[in-house]
Amino acid sequence: MAVRRVAIDTYRENVVYLHRDCAVYRAEGFQALSKVEVRANGRHILATLNVVDDLAIVGCHELGLSEDAFLQLAVKDGHTASVSQAEPPKSIGALYRKIAGERLSRDDFRDIVRDIAELHYSKIELTAFVVATNRDELDREEVYFLTEAMVASGRTLDWHEHLVVDKHCIGGIPGNRTSMLVVPIVAAHGLLCPKTSSRAITSPAGTADTMEVLANVELPFEQLAAIVREHRACLAWGGTANLSPADDVLISVERPLGVDSAGQMVASILSKKIAAGSTHLVLDIPIGPTAKVRSMPEAQRLRRLFEYVAGRMHLSLDVIITDGRQPIGNGIGPVLEARDVMRVLENDPRAPNDLRQKSLRLAGRLIECNPDVRGGDGFAIARDILDSGRALTKMNAIIAAQGQKTFDHNNLQLGALTFDICAAESGVVTGIDNLQVARMARLAGAPKVIGAGVDLFRKLGDAVSSGDVLYRVHAGFQSDLEFARQTCAKSTGYTIGRADEVPHVFVEF
């Protein structure tokens, strides 16, 4: 059959398309969603079959390939390919045993993760695995086995240094662009910090999305490595490095399902860091009423699981529990978050103090990984690096090396369509819903529209009068603006009350 590229993004799943009247479809007894094997030019892939009735999509003598399948098979349009019933993945038996509630071995997880990384699982099978390992379905040794298998599924970097540091947050807090401040601070101190980050999937901006406002983030791995060797750091998208590829596939079903269990979170984060060659990691776990982790007991359980797996994987881990009651910084969305970062680096009086202070403390803990630094001195060292301008100099060097883009935080290119949300009564801001504010920023177009998002003018504990602006929503398109406006009409995400009603959480700083 002749290959036809069907321009459909199936997001981490190989899909093939056959016309219902195709002789091969009828003769082979295929059914929709069955697994098939496609062979061409010495290569083969496993894929899920979709059946079509429109000759404009695929003809009776053609084999349609989704974007993922076409790229993986690596042939040109019109190339001859064969299609046949596929044998089940090697690990399917282990998957069925996990669905039945059995405990799996190290080899079972290696087989499953290898099949996932090689795209041998359909989205249905991936979903079954994610659900079967959700909540308390994995004991801590199984989480270790899963982490180990995910590291083995891709490339593992070796920077040939004894101390390679990184910082990560479990997520769920809008803004919170601490990595873009921590990296230049610790690199200016001399530590090696090759920061590869993801793009936003369900949030208004990831570190890579925000850094892309300032510089290129999609770099060939060889260029990335050269930048790290010269500048001791990078701030780039991690997709080119092939680090823990099975994690990226699993995320494609975890996020739509809204599944983020402790075991899967631990395996996802630690596998990426270990594969990236990190020897020391500072991990930020925010807690708050609308954060991923809502209470201190929950945070401590998660901390112990992280520490157990990290210890088995020989990764030095410092877990810090932080304030997650509200967004960090003032901007939510790529351009607005880049503004906050650059203002902190330039010691601008308009810089958000919460972003500055949190970044300094995280950077200080990383600096204390250096055995030559006495415990407790890291914060002062980090503050001196920031105040002296050395962090800004390092950040500018990284930006230039990655390919600088035009950006001026005093003349922002924001979405031109706006509306303000004002306080309905006088009082004090007693609550900010992280989930709601992030949702509004996404509906406004972030991160795809880099100038879209939410600009916060009031934070927890601030006194407001009736009619004061709480935040401004920026959008680039009228439809996005209306989606965000409708959401705000249902809930602004802000609660106004008395000063004694502001929630408190016990955190480490």
Secondary structure, 3 states (H helix, E strand, C coil): CEEEECCCCCCCCCEEEEECCCHHHHHHCCCCCCEEEEEECCEEEEEEEEEECCCCCCCCCEEEECHHHHHHHCCCCCCECEEEECCCCCCHHHHHHHHCCCCCCHHHHHHHHHHHHCCCCCHHHHHHHHHHCCCCCCCHHHHHHHHHHHHHCCCCCCCCCCCEEEEEECCCCCECCCHHHHHHHHHHHCCEEEEEECCCCCCCCCHHHHHHHHECCCCCHHHHHHHHHHHCEEEEEHHHHCCCHHHHHHHHHHHHHCCCCHHHHHHHHHHHHHHCCCCEEEEEEEECCCCCECCHHHHHHHHHHHHHHHHHCCCEEEEEEEECCCCECCEECHHHHHHHHHHHHCCCCCCCHHHHHHHHHHHHHHHCCCCCCCCCCHHHHHHHHHHCCHHHHHHHHHHHHHCECCCCCCCCCCCCEEEEEECCCCEEEEEECHHHHHHHHHHCCCCCCCCCEEEECCCCCCEECCCCEEEEEEECCHHHHHHHHHHHHHCCCEEEECHHHCCCCCCCC
